[in-house]
Amino acid sequence: MELAQRVHTNLVHYNQWNDVAIESTSMGPVLRGTPPDKLDGRDDLILQEWVVPKQVTDQTVSVTQINQWFEAIATVAKSRPARVTMAIEGADGTIVYYFVHDGVTKPRQN
């Protein structure tokens, strides 16, 4: 099974996202969908999120590559998102998610 499909399955069946779809972009497949709750307490609304699947063996991600993700998603979404979520699949099949913001973001207060 392809990585994007495994992330899709994880989002739908484990994280209970709605309307999850795999989109083709110039950077490869990305996913879009709607989580059941806000992902960050600072979010005003529950919005459609974008997810970039990566393998844990892809040990480096450059700023240039991250910028290309945002540009590729903007061509599909018709606007550049404020953040994307990077889905990293480990060697054991576990998938973890990390926010990647477009530009500098104020740190969260705990």
DOGU-197465 format. One record per atom (N, C-alpha, C): residue in one letter; atom name; x, y, z. Coordinates in Angstrom, 3 decimals. Example, Ala and Ser with C-alpha at 12.3 -4.5 7.8 and 13.67 -1.06 7.14 Angstrom:
<sites>
+---------+-------+----------+----------+----------+
! residuo ! atomo !        x !        y !        z !
+---------+-------+----------+----------+----------+
!       a !     N !   13.190 !   -5.690 !    7.800 !
!       a !    CA !   12.300 !   -4.500 !    7.800 !
!       a !     C !   13.200 !   -3.300 !    7.800 !
!       s !     N !   12.850 !   -2.250 !    7.080 !
!       s !    CA !   13.670 !   -1.060 !    7.140 !
!       s !     C !   12.900 !    0.030 !    7.870 !
+---------+-------+----------+----------+----------+
</sites>
This chain:
<sites>
+---------+-------+----------+----------+----------+
! residuo ! atomo !        x !        y !        z !
+---------+-------+----------+----------+----------+
!       m !     N !    0.847 !   -1.175 !    0.000 !
!       m !    CA !    0.000 !    0.000 !    0.000 !
!       m !     C !    0.898 !    1.246 !    0.000 !
!       e !     N !    0.558 !    2.221 !   -0.787 !
!       e !    CA !    1.318 !    3.464 !   -0.903 !
!       e !     C !    1.195 !    4.295 !    0.380 !
!       l !     N !    2.240 !    5.082 !    0.680 !
!       l !    CA !    2.279 !    5.897 !    1.895 !
!       l !     C !    1.061 !    6.810 !    2.008 !
!       a !     N !    0.703 !    7.512 !    0.953 !
!       a !    CA !   -0.450 !    8.418 !    1.012 !
!       a !     C !   -1.727 !    7.656 !    1.375 !
!       q !     N !   -1.878 !    6.447 !    0.886 !
!       q !    CA !   -3.061 !    5.649 !    1.205 !
!       q !     C !   -3.047 !    5.216 !    2.675 !
!       r !     N !   -1.866 !    4.888 !    3.205 !
!       r !    CA !   -1.773 !    4.516 !    4.627 !
!       r !     C !   -2.105 !    5.713 !    5.524 !
!       v !     N !   -1.632 !    6.906 !    5.150 !
!       v !    CA !   -1.974 !    8.114 !    5.915 !
!       v !     C !   -3.475 !    8.372 !    5.810 !
!       h !     N !   -4.051 !    8.197 !    4.639 !
!       h !    CA !   -5.497 !    8.355 !    4.444 !
!       h !     C !   -6.261 !    7.430 !    5.393 !
!       t !     N !   -5.869 !    6.169 !    5.430 !
!       t !    CA !   -6.525 !    5.193 !    6.308 !
!       t !     C !   -6.409 !    5.608 !    7.767 !
!       n !     N !   -5.231 !    6.096 !    8.183 !
!       n !    CA !   -5.015 !    6.535 !    9.559 !
!       n !     C !   -5.894 !    7.738 !    9.897 !
!       l !     N !   -5.974 !    8.700 !    8.990 !
!       l !    CA !   -6.793 !    9.885 !    9.246 !
!       l !     C !   -8.267 !    9.535 !    9.364 !
!       v !     N !   -8.755 !    8.657 !    8.490 !
!       v !    CA !  -10.179 !    8.311 !    8.478 !
!       v !     C !  -10.554 !    7.399 !    9.645 !
!       h !     N !   -9.804 !    6.316 !    9.840 !
!       h !    CA !  -10.224 !    5.298 !   10.802 !
!       h !     C !   -9.693 !    5.505 !   12.219 !
!       y !     N !   -8.537 !    6.114 !   12.374 !
!       y !    CA !   -7.999 !    6.312 !   13.722 !
!       y !     C !   -8.301 !    7.719 !   14.230 !
!       n !     N !   -8.091 !    8.719 !   13.386 !
!       n !    CA !   -8.286 !   10.108 !   13.811 !
!       n !     C !   -9.670 !   10.650 !   13.488 !
!       q !     N !  -10.470 !    9.885 !   12.761 !
!       q !    CA !  -11.875 !   10.190 !   12.471 !
!       q !     C !  -12.080 !   11.497 !   11.708 !
!       w !     N !  -11.203 !   11.755 !   10.742 !
!       w !    CA !  -11.369 !   12.917 !    9.871 !
!       w !     C !  -12.474 !   12.642 !    8.866 !
!       n !     N !  -13.059 !   13.713 !    8.334 !
!       n !    CA !  -14.116 !   13.629 !    7.321 !
!       n !     C !  -13.604 !   14.128 !    5.980 !
!       d !     N !  -14.219 !   13.655 !    4.929 !
!       d !    CA !  -13.959 !   14.136 !    3.565 !
!       d !     C !  -12.477 !   14.105 !    3.200 !
!       v !     N !  -11.777 !   13.051 !    3.586 !
!       v !    CA !  -10.342 !   12.937 !    3.297 !
!       v !     C !  -10.164 !   12.485 !    1.848 !
!       a !     N !   -9.294 !   13.199 !    1.137 !
!       a !    CA !   -9.019 !   12.877 !   -0.263 !
!       a !     C !   -7.528 !   13.039 !   -0.531 !
!       i !     N !   -7.034 !   12.256 !   -1.458 !
!       i !    CA !   -5.640 !   12.358 !   -1.884 !
!       i !     C !   -5.610 !   13.201 !   -3.155 !
!       e !     N !   -4.817 !   14.261 !   -3.138 !
!       e !    CA !   -4.690 !   15.167 !   -4.281 !
!       e !     C !   -3.306 !   15.000 !   -4.899 !
!       s !     N !   -3.230 !   15.041 !   -6.202 !
!       s !    CA !   -1.943 !   15.002 !   -6.900 !
!       s !     C !   -1.427 !   16.418 !   -7.063 !
!       t !     N !   -0.153 !   16.621 !   -6.727 !
!       t !    CA !    0.483 !   17.923 !   -6.905 !
!       t !     C !    1.833 !   17.707 !   -7.576 !
!       s !     N !    2.491 !   18.797 !   -7.896 !
!       s !    CA !    3.822 !   18.724 !   -8.493 !
!       s !     C !    4.848 !   18.132 !   -7.531 !
!       m !     N !    4.566 !   18.155 !   -6.235 !
!       m !    CA !    5.462 !   17.589 !   -5.218 !
!       m !     C !    5.061 !   16.168 !   -4.821 !
!       g !     N !    4.102 !   15.589 !   -5.503 !
!       g !    CA !    3.604 !   14.265 !   -5.154 !
!       g !     C !    2.263 !   14.379 !   -4.456 !
!       p !     N !    1.764 !   13.263 !   -3.931 !
!       p !    CA !    0.429 !   13.289 !   -3.317 !
!       p !     C !    0.417 !   14.028 !   -1.982 !
!       v !     N !   -0.633 !   14.794 !   -1.765 !
!       v !    CA !   -0.932 !   15.403 !   -0.473 !
!       v !     C !   -2.381 !   15.071 !   -0.167 !
!       l !     N !   -2.736 !   15.149 !    1.098 !
!       l !    CA !   -4.103 !   14.833 !    1.506 !
!       l !     C !   -4.781 !   16.082 !    2.029 !
!       r !     N !   -6.082 !   16.124 !    1.853 !
!       r !    CA !   -6.875 !   17.199 !    2.444 !
!       r !     C !   -8.049 !   16.546 !    3.163 !
!       g !     N !   -8.485 !   17.173 !    4.221 !
!       g !    CA !   -9.617 !   16.642 !    4.954 !
!       g !     C !   -9.981 !   17.562 !    6.103 !
!       t !     N !  -11.034 !   17.196 !    6.798 !
!       t !    CA !  -11.539 !   17.997 !    7.901 !
!       t !     C !  -11.488 !   17.166 !    9.187 !
!       p !     N !  -10.731 !   17.629 !   10.181 !
!       p !    CA !  -10.673 !   16.895 !   11.451 !
!       p !     C !  -11.988 !   17.057 !   12.225 !
!       p !     N !  -12.243 !   16.169 !   13.190 !
!       p !    CA !  -13.489 !   16.274 !   13.945 !
!       p !     C !  -13.493 !   17.463 !   14.915 !
!       d !     N !  -12.323 !   17.921 !   15.321 !
!       d !    CA !  -12.184 !   19.046 !   16.251 !
!       d !     C !  -11.073 !   19.961 !   15.755 !
!       k !     N !  -10.983 !   21.161 !   16.351 !
!       k !    CA !   -9.883 !   22.061 !   16.010 !
!       k !     C !   -8.567 !   21.383 !   16.390 !
!       l !     N !   -7.555 !   21.508 !   15.527 !
!       l !    CA !   -6.256 !   20.893 !   15.799 !
!       l !     C !   -5.416 !   21.731 !   16.751 !
!       d !     N !   -5.697 !   23.013 !   16.821 !
!       d !    CA !   -4.947 !   23.931 !   17.671 !
!       d !     C !   -5.961 !   24.827 !   18.365 !
!       g !     N !   -5.783 !   25.048 !   19.649 !
!       g !    CA !   -6.710 !   25.881 !   20.399 !
!       g !     C !   -6.807 !   27.303 !   19.890 !
!       r !     N !   -5.793 !   27.748 !   19.142 !
!       r !    CA !   -5.807 !   29.104 !   18.593 !
!       r !     C !   -6.633 !   29.208 !   17.316 !
!       d !     N !   -7.051 !   28.085 !   16.747 !
!       d !    CA !   -7.871 !   28.103 !   15.539 !
!       d !     C !   -9.260 !   28.630 !   15.882 !
!       d !     N !   -9.788 !   29.499 !   15.010 !
!       d !    CA !  -11.130 !   30.035 !   15.230 !
!       d !     C !  -12.215 !   29.025 !   14.866 !
!       l !     N !  -11.988 !   28.295 !   13.777 !
!       l !    CA !  -12.968 !   27.354 !   13.260 !
!       l !     C !  -12.298 !   26.024 !   12.942 !
!       i !     N !  -13.098 !   24.998 !   12.735 !
!       i !    CA !  -12.589 !   23.738 !   12.208 !
!       i !     C !  -12.517 !   23.910 !   10.698 !
!       l !     N !  -11.313 !   23.912 !   10.166 !
!       l !    CA !  -11.114 !   24.148 !    8.746 !
!       l !     C !  -10.540 !   22.925 !    8.059 !
!       q !     N !  -10.621 !   22.929 !    6.739 !
!       q !    CA !   -9.964 !   21.889 !    5.957 !
!       q !     C !   -8.456 !   21.980 !    6.191 !
!       e !     N !   -7.841 !   20.849 !    6.406 !
!       e !    CA !   -6.402 !   20.786 !    6.657 !
!       e !     C !   -5.714 !   20.077 !    5.500 !
!       w !     N !   -4.427 !   20.366 !    5.331 !
!       w !    CA !   -3.592 !   19.746 !    4.309 !
!       w !     C !   -2.510 !   18.935 !    4.981 !
!       v !     N !   -2.276 !   17.715 !    4.493 !
!       v !    CA !   -1.323 !   16.787 !    5.108 !
!       v !     C !   -0.328 !   16.320 !    4.046 !
!       v !     N !    0.961 !   16.433 !    4.372 !
!       v !    CA !    2.037 !   15.986 !    3.485 !
!       v !     C !    2.626 !   14.706 !    4.067 !
!       p !     N !    2.504 !   13.569 !    3.381 !
!       p !    CA !    3.055 !   12.315 !    3.901 !
!       p !     C !    4.558 !   12.200 !    3.641 !
!       k !     N !    5.296 !   11.728 !    4.659 !
!       k !    CA !    6.745 !   11.519 !    4.553 !
!       k !     C !    7.112 !   10.224 !    5.279 !
!       q !     N !    8.169 !    9.593 !    4.820 !
!       q !    CA !    8.723 !    8.417 !    5.499 !
!       q !     C !    9.754 !    8.883 !    6.523 !
!       v !     N !    9.930 !    8.140 !    7.601 !
!       v !    CA !   10.938 !    8.487 !    8.590 !
!       v !     C !   12.346 !    8.403 !    7.980 !
!       t !     N !   12.498 !    7.640 !    6.904 !
!       t !    CA !   13.793 !    7.524 !    6.247 !
!       t !     C !   14.162 !    8.787 !    5.471 !
!       d !     N !   13.168 !    9.667 !    5.200 !
!       d !    CA !   13.453 !   10.965 !    4.584 !
!       d !     C !   13.965 !   11.881 !    5.689 !
!       q !     N !   15.248 !   11.754 !    6.011 !
!       q !    CA !   15.782 !   12.367 !    7.218 !
!       q !     C !   15.945 !   13.875 !    7.157 !
!       t !     N !   15.966 !   14.451 !    5.975 !
!       t !    CA !   16.120 !   15.899 !    5.884 !
!       t !     C !   14.973 !   16.495 !    5.086 !
!       v !     N !   14.534 !   17.632 !    5.553 !
!       v !    CA !   13.526 !   18.412 !    4.849 !
!       v !     C !   14.049 !   19.841 !    4.840 !
!       s !     N !   14.251 !   20.382 !    3.650 !
!       s !    CA !   14.816 !   21.729 !    3.537 !
!       s !     C !   13.714 !   22.787 !    3.536 !
!       v !     N !   14.104 !   24.009 !    3.810 !
!       v !    CA !   13.176 !   25.133 !    3.752 !
!       v !     C !   12.637 !   25.274 !    2.328 !
!       t !     N !   13.486 !   25.044 !    1.353 !
!       t !    CA !   13.063 !   25.101 !   -0.050 !
!       t !     C !   11.975 !   24.067 !   -0.318 !
!       q !     N !   12.165 !   22.856 !    0.177 !
!       q !    CA !   11.176 !   21.802 !   -0.023 !
!       q !     C !    9.851 !   22.162 !    0.660 !
!       i !     N !    9.918 !   22.699 !    1.871 !
!       i !    CA !    8.694 !   23.103 !    2.579 !
!       i !     C !    7.966 !   24.190 !    1.792 !
!       n !     N !    8.699 !   25.158 !    1.273 !
!       n !    CA !    8.084 !   26.207 !    0.459 !
!       n !     C !    7.407 !   25.609 !   -0.770 !
!       q !     N !    8.029 !   24.601 !   -1.372 !
!       q !    CA !    7.434 !   23.941 !   -2.534 !
!       q !     C !    6.130 !   23.234 !   -2.165 !
!       w !     N !    6.042 !   22.695 !   -0.946 !
!       w !    CA !    4.781 !   22.081 !   -0.502 !
!       w !     C !    3.675 !   23.126 !   -0.512 !
!       f !     N !    3.956 !   24.288 !    0.102 !
!       f !    CA !    2.951 !   25.345 !    0.189 !
!       f !     C !    2.544 !   25.829 !   -1.206 !
!       e !     N !    3.510 !   25.974 !   -2.101 !
!       e !    CA !    3.198 !   26.410 !   -3.460 !
!       e !     C !    2.380 !   25.361 !   -4.213 !
!       a !     N !    2.722 !   24.092 !   -4.061 !
!       a !    CA !    1.990 !   23.020 !   -4.733 !
!       a !     C !    0.558 !   22.932 !   -4.210 !
!       i !     N !    0.382 !   23.074 !   -2.916 !
!       i !    CA !   -0.965 !   23.035 !   -2.333 !
!       i !     C !   -1.771 !   24.242 !   -2.791 !
!       a !     N !   -1.116 !   25.399 !   -2.915 !
!       a !    CA !   -1.816 !   26.616 !   -3.362 !
!       a !     C !   -2.391 !   26.440 !   -4.763 !
!       t !     N !   -1.742 !   25.665 !   -5.619 !
!       t !    CA !   -2.280 !   25.452 !   -6.966 !
!       t !     C !   -3.542 !   24.601 !   -6.929 !
!       v !     N !   -3.643 !   23.701 !   -5.958 !
!       v !    CA !   -4.830 !   22.851 !   -5.826 !
!       v !     C !   -5.923 !   23.562 !   -5.026 !
!       a !     N !   -5.510 !   24.247 !   -3.932 !
!       a !    CA !   -6.469 !   24.867 !   -3.014 !
!       a !     C !   -6.897 !   26.258 !   -3.447 !
!       k !     N !   -6.214 !   26.832 !   -4.433 !
!       k !    CA !   -6.481 !   28.191 !   -4.927 !
!       k !     C !   -6.026 !   29.275 !   -3.961 !
!       s !     N !   -5.431 !   28.898 !   -2.825 !
!       s !    CA !   -4.814 !   29.860 !   -1.909 !
!       s !     C !   -3.766 !   29.116 !   -1.085 !
!       r !     N !   -2.797 !   29.860 !   -0.606 !
!       r !    CA !   -1.707 !   29.271 !    0.168 !
!       r !     C !   -2.170 !   29.087 !    1.609 !
!       p !     N !   -2.100 !   27.865 !    2.161 !
!       p !    CA !   -2.555 !   27.654 !    3.536 !
!       p !     C !   -1.592 !   28.284 !    4.545 !
!       a !     N !   -2.086 !   28.583 !    5.733 !
!       a !    CA !   -1.243 !   29.140 !    6.792 !
!       a !     C !   -0.340 !   28.067 !    7.394 !
!       r !     N !   -0.785 !   26.813 !    7.300 !
!       r !    CA !    0.024 !   25.702 !    7.801 !
!       r !     C !   -0.360 !   24.431 !    7.067 !
!       v !     N !    0.551 !   23.480 !    7.085 !
!       v !    CA !    0.270 !   22.124 !    6.643 !
!       v !     C !    0.681 !   21.205 !    7.779 !
!       t !     N !    0.230 !   19.995 !    7.708 !
!       t !    CA !    0.613 !   18.999 !    8.694 !
!       t !     C !    1.462 !   17.959 !    7.991 !
!       m !     N !    2.643 !   17.683 !    8.552 !
!       m !    CA !    3.513 !   16.662 !    7.995 !
!       m !     C !    3.211 !   15.358 !    8.725 !
!       a !     N !    2.856 !   14.320 !    7.968 !
!       a !    CA !    2.586 !   12.994 !    8.518 !
!       a !     C !    3.829 !   12.142 !    8.284 !
!       i !     N !    4.464 !   11.711 !    9.359 !
!       i !    CA !    5.683 !   10.917 !    9.243 !
!       i !     C !    5.378 !    9.491 !    9.682 !
!       e !     N !    5.642 !    8.556 !    8.759 !
!       e !    CA !    5.444 !    7.142 !    9.072 !
!       e !     C !    6.764 !    6.544 !    9.528 !
!       g !     N !    6.763 !    5.945 !   10.718 !
!       g !    CA !    7.955 !    5.293 !   11.253 !
!       g !     C !    8.146 !    3.906 !   10.678 !
!       a !     N !    9.266 !    3.300 !   11.029 !
!       a !    CA !    9.606 !    1.970 !   10.531 !
!       a !     C !    8.585 !    0.915 !   10.969 !
!       d !     N !    7.910 !    1.144 !   12.103 !
!       d !    CA !    6.924 !    0.188 !   12.605 !
!       d !     C !    5.507 !    0.477 !   12.113 !
!       g !     N !    5.345 !    1.475 !   11.235 !
!       g !    CA !    4.037 !    1.802 !   10.691 !
!       g !     C !    3.285 !    2.869 !   11.462 !
!       t !     N !    3.836 !    3.314 !   12.594 !
!       t !    CA !    3.204 !    4.369 !   13.373 !
!       t !     C !    3.283 !    5.684 !   12.604 !
!       i !     N !    2.217 !    6.446 !   12.611 !
!       i !    CA !    2.190 !    7.735 !   11.931 !
!       i !     C !    2.035 !    8.830 !   12.979 !
!       v !     N !    2.959 !    9.806 !   12.944 !
!       v !    CA !    2.895 !   10.962 !   13.836 !
!       v !     C !    2.736 !   12.207 !   12.971 !
!       y !     N !    2.142 !   13.240 !   13.557 !
!       y !    CA !    1.803 !   14.444 !   12.812 !
!       y !     C !    2.468 !   15.664 !   13.450 !
!       y !     N !    3.005 !   16.549 !   12.596 !
!       y !    CA !    3.650 !   17.783 !   13.039 !
!       y !     C !    3.146 !   18.944 !   12.192 !
!       f !     N !    2.848 !   20.072 !   12.848 !
!       f !    CA !    2.493 !   21.276 !   12.119 !
!       f !     C !    3.741 !   21.867 !   11.475 !
!       v !     N !    3.579 !   22.379 !   10.266 !
!       v !    CA !    4.610 !   23.161 !    9.584 !
!       v !     C !    3.918 !   24.453 !    9.149 !
!       h !     N !    4.327 !   25.578 !    9.754 !
!       h !    CA !    3.689 !   26.866 !    9.482 !
!       h !     C !    4.368 !   27.581 !    8.325 !
!       d !     N !    3.606 !   28.392 !    7.636 !
!       d !    CA !    4.120 !   29.196 !    6.537 !
!       d !     C !    4.618 !   30.510 !    7.138 !
!       g !     N !    5.899 !   30.565 !    7.422 !
!       g !    CA !    6.487 !   31.758 !    8.031 !
!       g !     C !    6.609 !   31.606 !    9.532 !
!       v !     N !    6.873 !   32.715 !   10.186 !
!       v !    CA !    7.097 !   32.737 !   11.631 !
!       v !     C !    5.746 !   32.759 !   12.334 !
!       t !     N !    5.613 !   31.942 !   13.363 !
!       t !    CA !    4.381 !   31.855 !   14.138 !
!       t !     C !    4.697 !   32.076 !   15.606 !
!       k !     N !    3.882 !   32.844 !   16.268 !
!       k !    CA !    4.066 !   33.129 !   17.690 !
!       k !     C !    3.955 !   31.824 !   18.481 !
!       p !     N !    4.890 !   31.580 !   19.417 !
!       p !    CA !    4.822 !   30.339 !   20.213 !
!       p !     C !    3.551 !   30.267 !   21.038 !
!       r !     N !    3.117 !   29.067 !   21.278 !
!       r !    CA !    1.919 !   28.820 !   22.066 !
!       r !     C !    2.251 !   28.887 !   23.550 !
!       q !     N !    1.409 !   29.507 !   24.347 !
!       q !    CA !    1.549 !   29.540 !   25.799 !
!       q !     C !    0.859 !   28.324 !   26.397 !
!       n !     N !    1.520 !   27.607 !   27.274 !
!       n !    CA !    0.897 !   26.441 !   27.923 !
!       n !     C !    0.183 !   26.817 !   29.169 !
+---------+-------+----------+----------+----------+
</sites>
